[in-house]
Amino acid sequence: MLLRRIASYCLAIAILFHYGTSAYAYESSTDSIATATRHNYYNAIYAGIPLIGAGVSIFASSDNFKSFRTEYAKQHSAGYDNFLQYSPAMVMLGMKALGVEGRSSWGRMAVSDAFSVALMAGVVSSLKNSVNEKRPDGSNMHSFPSGHTAAAFMCATMLHKEYGHISPWISVGGYTLATATGVSRIANNKHWTADVMAGAGIGIISTEIGYFLTDLIFKDKGIRKFDIPELHNRWHKPSFLGISVGFNISGSKFTTPLGNVTTKLGFNAGLEGAYYFTPCIGIGARMNFADMPLEMHREILPHSLQLNTACAGLYLSYPLSSWVHVGAKVLGGFNHYSKFSLADDYSIGGNNSGVFSTGISLVVMTSRTLNLRFYCDYSTMRAFVPGTDKNLHTVTAGNTLAVNF
C-alpha cells in the first residue's frame, strides 16, 4: 500500500511537471521565466523524490532506530520543534517586511505559499491516515510521514526560493533549521527515521509545485528575481555539511569466558562535512553514533553495543557531470564503546580505540543548496572484548542529506 501510494504520487509529479513545463516554455515569451519554471521541475525530481525514496528504503529500520534512540536519548523531551518548524518562514517574512527584495511580490509570494501549504497538508494527511504506522512512543497511528519535518522543509524551500539568490548561506541556514526539526522529532520519540526523510521530500516537492503553479498563473507579473540554477558548473567546489543514516554490517566473532559473542546488523547515524580547497581535494570530519546488537548462544543479548566515533582526514571528489559526483575518503580517529555486563563478574566494552576508515560515495547534486550522498564505508578498530588481539571490522552503507556551501 505504501509503495503504491508513493509511486503514484511521484508519477503524478513527473507527468504534471513534464507537460506543464513543456507547455509553459512554448507559450512564454520570457526566457528567464521559462528557465526558472523548468528549474522547479528539476528541484522536485532530483531533490524531493530521492528523499522520499530514501525514507521508504529505510522503512524497515524502525525497530533498529527505536533501540538506538532509547540508548542515546532516554530522557530527551522538548517542545521547541513545534515552533522551530516555522522558523525559516518567519525569517522570510521578516526579510520581506524589512524591504529586502526577494523573488516575488507580496501577492505572488502569498499565492505560491498558499499552494505549497495546501499540497503539503493534503499529502501528509492522506498518507498518515492510509499508512497507519504507529509512532515510536505508541501515542497514535499517525507516524508516517512527519508533518513537522514536511512543514519545516516546505518553509526552508520557500526561504531558499525567495532569498537564496542573495547568498547561499541563507538557504543553508533555512535547511539547517529544517534538519534540526527532523532530528528533534526523532529525539522526542515521535517519529522513525523513515518518517523524517519522507517528510523532508514532501515538503520540498510541495513548495516546488506551489511555485510552479503560481508561475503558470502569473507568468512574469510580480516577479523580481529568477531562481535560475547556478550550481550546474561541473567544477564547483563540493563542500558540504549533512546528517547521515545507515546500517552497520559486521558479523565479527569474539571469544569470551562465557562463550562466543557475534556482532549483528546495526544502525548508524551521525554528522559529516568537508571543505574542499579545489573541486577534487578537501579535508573533513565525521561523527557517528552506532547501535550494534550482539548474539551469544544463538540469542540476541538484551543490551546492544554502542559505538561513539569521531574521525577526520582527506576527502576526494570527481565530477562525472554537473549533477553527479563520485567521492572517496581516508580517515583516522577515535572510538569509545559503551560498557555493560554479561555476568556479575564480567563486562565488555567501556574501552577506547583508534579507528581507521575509508569509503566511497555517489553524490547527486539535487539543487544549488542540497545534495544526496549514497555511501559505503569500511572501518576497523580494536575490539570491545578484554584480552583479545582481534579488531572489529564494519561496513556501513547508507545515505546523507547535506547542504552545499
N, C-alpha and C positions, 0 to 999 in steps of 0.2 A: 504493500500500500504506500509506504513512504517513498520508495524508489519510483513508483509510477507517478506520484504527485510531483515529485521534484523534477523528473524527466519532462512531464507535461509543462511545468512552469518554465523550465529552461528553453524548451522548444518554442513555446509561445513568445518568449523574449526574442529569440533569434529571428522568428518569422516577422514579428512586429517591426524590429529594427531594420531588417533587411529590406522589406518593401517600403517602410516609411522613409528611410534614408535615401533609397533609390528615387522615390517619387519626389522627395523634397529637393534633392540635388538637381533633379531635372527641372523643377519649377522655379527654384530660387534664382534670383538674379544677383545674389550676393555670395561670392565665392567663400568669404570668411564664415558666413552663417552655415553654408552647406558643409564646409570642412568641420566646423565645431559640432554640427549635428552628427556627422559620421563619427566624430570622436566619442560622443555619448555611446554609440554602438560598441566601439572597441573597449571602452571602460567597462560596460556591462558584461560583455562576453569574456574579457580577459581578466577582470578583477573580481566581479561578483560571482560568476559561475564556478571558477576554481575553488573559492572559499566554501560555497555550498557543497561542492563535491568533496572537499576535504572533510567537512563536517559529517557527511553521510559515510565516508570511508572509515572514520574512527567511531562510528555509532556503537560498535561492539566493544569499545574500550571503556564503557561507562563504569563497569564494576571495578576495573583496574584503577580508574581515577578516583573512585569513591574511597578506597583504602588509602590512596596517595594523599588525598585531601585530609582524611581523618588523622593521618600521622603528622602532617606538616602544619595543619591549621585547626587543631582541635577546638580552640577557644575563640576562633575568629568569628566575629559577627558585627557588621557595621551597616548603617543605613545610608551612607553617603552616595551609594550608587544610584539611589532614587533621584538625586539631583545632578550627579556627575554626567548622566546620560544626555542631559540637555545643555551642558556647558559649551560645546562648540557652537551651538545655535545662539547662545547668549553672547558669545564673542562676536559672531557675525552681525547680530542685531546692534550690538554696541558700536562696532566699527561703522555700520551704516548710519546710526544716529549721530555719530561724530562727524559725518560728512566725508568719510573715506570712500572714494569712488570704487565700486565693485563692478561685477559683470552686468548686473541688471538694475533697472529702476525699481522703486519700491513696489509698484504694481506687478511688474513682471516677476520679481522675486517672490512675491506673495502667492502668485498663481503656481509657480514652479514648486514651491514648498508645500502648497496645499495638495497638489497632485502626489507629491512624494509621500506625505503623511498618509493620505488615503490608501495608496498602494501598499505601503509597508504594513499598516494596521490590518488591512484586509488579508494579506498573505499570511502574516503571523497568526492572526486569529483563526484562519481556516486550517492551518497546519496544526496548531495547538489542539483544536477540537477534533481533528481527524487522526492524528498520530497517537494521542493519549499516552505519552511517555511520562512515567512517574518521576517527580523531582527527587534529587538525591536525599533531601530531608524528609521525603514522604508526605509533604503537605498537600499536594494535589497531583493531578494527572496532566498538567499543562507545561511540561518541561521543554519540549522541542517545538520550535526553536526559542532562543532567548529574545524576548521582546525588548528588554533593556538594551541588549547589545545591538539589536537591529535599529532601535531609535538612536543610539549613540553613533553608529557608523553612518546612518542617514544624516544626522546633524553635522558630522565631520565632513561628509562629502558635500553638503551644502556650503560649508565654510570654504572648502577647497575650491569649489566651482566659482564662488563669488569673489574670493580674495587670494586664491593660490597664485595668481599671476604676479602679485606684489613680491612675494618671497616664498620659496618652498618651505621655509620654517613655519609659516602659518599653517600650511597643510600638515606638516609633521606634528605640530602641536595639537591640532584637532584630532588626528588619528591616534596620537598618544593618549589623549583623554578617552577616546573611544575604546582603545585597547585596555586601559585601566578599568573601564566599566565592565568589560567582559571578564577580566581577571577577578574583579571583586565579586561578580555573580558566582563564579566557581568557588572562590574562597568562602563565600557566605553559605555554601552548600545548597544553592538554589538551582544550579544548572550543571549539566555534564559538559565536557569539552566540546562534544559534537554540537550541542545546542548553541554554544557561543560562536563557533566557526560558521555555522549555517546562518545565524542571526546577523553576523557581520556581512555576509554575502547578500542577504536580503536587503539590508539597509543601503548598501552601495547601489545595487540594481534598482531599487525603488526610486532613489534620487536621480539616477541617470535617466530612467524612464520619465520621471516627472519633468525634468528639464527638456528632454526630447519632445514630449507632448507640447510643452509651452513654446518651444522653438517652432513647431509646426503651426501653432495658432498665431503667434505674434510675429513670426519671421524676424525682420530687423527692427521692429518697433520696441523701444525701451531697452535696448541692449547697449552696453557701454564697452565691454571688453569681451573678446572671444577666447574661449578655453581651447585654443588650438594646441595640439600636442607638441611639447618641446623636448620630450625625453627621447624621441626617436633618432638620436645621434648614437650610432653604434659604439663610438669610442668615448662615451662619457665615463667618469669615474664612479664605479658602482658601490659607493659607501652605503651602509645600511645599519639599521638597528631594529631587532624584531623579537617576537616571542615564539618559541618552538614547542611542539608536542611530538612525541614519537614513542616507539616501542624498543625496549632493550631485549636483544636476543643473545642468550649466553649458553646455558647448558653445561657450565663448568661444574666439575665434581670435586669435592674436597673431603678428606678423611678426618673425622673427629673421634675422640674416645667413645662417643655414643653411637657412631655409625656414619655413613657417608651422607653428606649434605650436597644437594644439587640446586643450582640457580635455575629459575624458570623464567618464562616470558614476563617482562615487567613493563612499567610505564615510565616515561621520562618527560619532563617539562623544564623550560628554562628560558634564559635570555641570551641573545647573541648579537654581536655587532662588529663591524670592521670599518676602518678608514683606509681608503685607497689613495696612495700617492700618485699613481698612474692608473690608466684604465685596466692594468693587469696585475699590479702588485700593491698589497696593503698589509696592515697589521690589525689584529683584532683580538677579541676575547669572547669566552663563552662561560656561562654559569648554569649548571644543571642540578636538578633535584630528581632523583630516581627512586622508584619503589620496585624491588625485585622479590617475588615470592620464593621461598625455599622449600625444598622437598626432602624428607627424611623417612626412610622405611616406606616409601611409596605413598606418603601422606604429606599434604601441604601443612607446613608449620603455621601456628596461629599468628605469629609475628613475621612481617616482611622485613627484608634488609633495605635500609635507606642509604643512599649514596649522595653526598653533597660535594660537587666537583666544580672547580674553577680552573680554567686553562687560558693561555694566551699564546700567540705566535703568528706565523706567516699565513696570509690569505692570498690566493691566486685566482684570477678570473680571466676568461677569454670570451669575447662576444661572438657567438655564431651568427647573430643578426642584431638588429636594434631592439628586438623584443626578448631574445633568448640568449642566456649566457651559460657557460659551464664553469665550474669552480673547483678548487681544491684547497686544502689547508693542512698544516702541520703544526700541532700544538703541544705544549708541555704545561703541567700544572700540578694541582694538589687535590686530594680527595680525603674526606672524612666519612667513616662508616658509623652508622648508629650501633648501639650496643644493646644486646638483650641476652637473656639466659636460656640455655637449652635444658639445664637442670640446676638444682640448688647450688652446686659447686662448680658449674662450668658455663662460661659465657663466650659468645663470639662477637666480633665487631668491636667498635669503640676505638679503633686504631686509625692512624693517618697513613697516607701513602702518596708517593709521587705518581703522576699519570702521564702517559704518552698517548696522543690521539692524532689520528689523521682521517681524512674523509673527502668525499666528492659531493658535488651538488649540481642540480639543474635549476636554473633561475628563470622565471617568467616575469618580465617587467610589465606588470598589469596596467600601470598608469605612470604618470610623471612622478607620483608620490609613493606608490605601493609596488611591492614585488612579492611573489610567492615562490619559496625556495623548497625544493624537494631534495633531501639529503640522505646520505648513508655514511655513517662514521664508524671507525674501529678504534677501540680504546683498550689499553692494557694497564693494569695496576697491581700492586701487591695485594694478596688475598686477605680476607677478613677472618680467617681461621688461625688461631695462635699456633705457632710452631711449624707452619708449612712453608715450603720454599716455592710453592706454585703461585702463579699470577692469575688474577681474574681477567678473562678476556670477554669483551662485549662488542656486539654490533648493534648500532642504533639506527633505525630508519624512521623518518618522519617528515614533517613539513614545518616551515617557518613563515609566518606572516610578518613582513618587515616594511618599514618606511625607508625611502631613499632620501639621502641628504647630500 
